[in-house]
Amino acid sequence: MNFSFTEEQLALKDTLAKFIERDYSFDDRWKIIRSNEGWSRTHWNQLAEIGAMALPIAEQDGGLGGSGVDTMIVMEQIGRGLVVEPYLGCALLPVALLSRGASDIERAGLLERIASGETLVAFAHTDAGTRYERTQTRARATYANGGYALSGKKITVLGGDCADRLLVSACVDNDTAASLFLVPSNANGVKRFTYPMQDAQRGADIEFANAQATLLGERSNAQSAIDYALDVACAALCAEAVGAMTELHKTTIEYLKTRKQFGRPIGMNQALQHRAVDMLMHVEMSRSMAMDAAVALNDEAARRAKTVSAAKALVGRACRFVGQSAVQLHGGIGVTHELNVSHYFKRLTMINATFGDADWHLARYGESLLAA
Amino acid sequence: MDLRYTDEQLNFARDVRDFTKQNLDPRVARKVLEGARLNREDYLGWHRALHKKGWIGVGWPKAFGGTGWDATYQHIFDEVTADEGAPQLIPFGLRMVAPVIMAFGDKTQQDFYLPKILSGEHWWCQGYSEPGSGSDLASLKTKAERVGEHYIVNGQKTWTTLGQFADWIFCLVRTSGEGRPQEGISFLLIDMNTPGITVRPIIMLDQEHEVNEVWFDNVKVPVENLVGEENKGWTYAKFLLSHERTGIAGVGRCKRIVKRLHHVAKQSTSNGKPLIEDIRFRDRLAQVGIELRALEITLLRVLDAEREKRAPGPEASLLKIKGSEIQQTLTELTMIAAGPAALPYVREGDGTSQDAEWLSDEAYRHASGTYFNFRKTTIYGGSNEIQRNIITQMVLGL
């Protein structure tokens, strides 16, 4: 057992940290989120040059073969900088999905283009009106004339605004289990409604009406790959939250030291001090659980599910407590758009709401208590 | 980063489990698993078995007869023995006064006291708190006046845990009224059989005798019982408290309780279904299980930092607060699981009094008593509010 990082991991962390400090200041981010696209191809390419996209891709697929811990390191920095480029949606998630849900041949060319940053692939999974259900069966694909035609409506597709290709979960004909399809986002029968989200990331609701689709992997056999990919995403969100919470806590402590009322720093008030300590506890407990989840990604499915859901449940609660507390301790300035505090708060709120909130994951963890 | 144990560590865990199964009195294990109160012999039986094996000096360096185990081994030992129902090792001798004697005592003191702590011949108790000095410990008033080759000690200590069993007490006493309150304190070792010492029980809310008042009326203590220098006791006192940091979280014990509670919730029924299927109960159990996992990894992070001689980060300061909160949650959850079986008052005492065998639901026999008893955990060892003050100053720099 050890908690130390390797030389390479320390270098990776350092590179990402420098990228955030040099190229992703709060002002840089302002410019990006106010642009028409809402994200920056330049910064996306920088991340690709650093190797962030190739990192999660296996070596035999031409990637760097990074581990869950490597991904955790990247996501923590992404959380620190509130990076809006869809690294989770258009790199980690599709890579995880393709690694287990597509054959070697199917994924070869695609992974190469993801690694270089050239192609963005998003995962269209959530059927409208199903909340966080992981087994999605409303979208349907019909098989005719040697090909598949896909119909259905998918919502809140992360990076769905800018993706070139879409990975879509759907059931074929009368199947009860999902299959995985690849659809170019400009194909006939694909209609995208793109929007900025509360935290300035971008997404889309996407309607498919008999869109021509390519089946990946085996028909009716995609669920385990989907579960794996969503667990990878949840572990990544935990790490992102730790980065964001750490930064937000630091900012809050600074504010408590400098803001004066009644002739002294407000941080001299015990009510505020103890709230700040409770925030720290949430951050450190979250850090521990993000590590646990990162390490568990290669475990067998039941154990992985239990560990990842434990982490996401705890981190989800922490996101809420740390976010709300930071706003409260900042007072009026905390509820303005001009200060980064509200931006961290919004991202943390949405991390909890993405791929299962604290209650949803608590329930999933609870299922494991029934089984054991 | 790797959160798994090495093969060597897993082998050690197996050895500890085998030894515990073979040497722990099953009657004592049962009491521990049920949450019953233990008597002096229950504790000492396990203590002597470990001493015979050479495993009692957990966390002690080999030079003083300790195991020399690193922090991870100590954690494994704690976890496995707790899981088997071994009594907690009473910390006052082994983990509190012993490190102080090792670090600040002279050779004569080390040669006399340390072997007797290991063998169990000396049971120690702690003389820190006083009626007017709780969180503000440095305001203590118990006085030790130097007269020839003796100190004459007068005053009162309180909350002395298991003082009724103790052979010796280590005390913070005031030897000077000069300077800041912290500057006039000395660290004194006192034989509990010395004339002038009176131990009076304080009966706690669970109607049990666990803590005491200890009165000192012109108690003559030889000067050679002073540890280190006169008026430097505050430094030793703080050293002692920092030594207790990782043990206080009680992770091993909590893991055992979660496991048992999980088991009990599957066996007992509520509205005709296993209690574990009650979603409100299951959510609570899940929540505390998750927090305990987070605490355990946080503890392992601290131990890892110590092993690598890195200074532990802010995570170290949180262990007492989080650990005590989780312990309390677990006692509360056990009481909730018991439902109406939590109502009876079960007298425990020393085993000679009325037994609890008449209670049908043995899993819950001690549920409410333990719940009431465990309110202490967020108060002792520096209340959780004091801990928050400490973190505010030492970690947040506010």
Interface residues (C-beta under 8 A of the other chain):
Chain A: M1 N2 F3 S4 F5 V69 I253 L256 K257 P265 G267 M268 Q270 Q273 H274 A276 V277 D278 L280 M281 E284 M285 S286 R287 S288 M289 M291 D292 A294 V295 A310 A313 L314 L362 A363 Y365 G366 L369 L370 A372
Chain B: M1 D2 L3 R4 Y5 T6 Q9 T72 H262 I276 E277 I279 R282 D283 L285 A286 Q287 G289 I290 E291 R293 A294 L295 I297 T298 L300 R301 D304 A305 E308 P314 E315 L318 I321 K322 E385 R388 N389 I391 T392 V395 L396 G397 L398
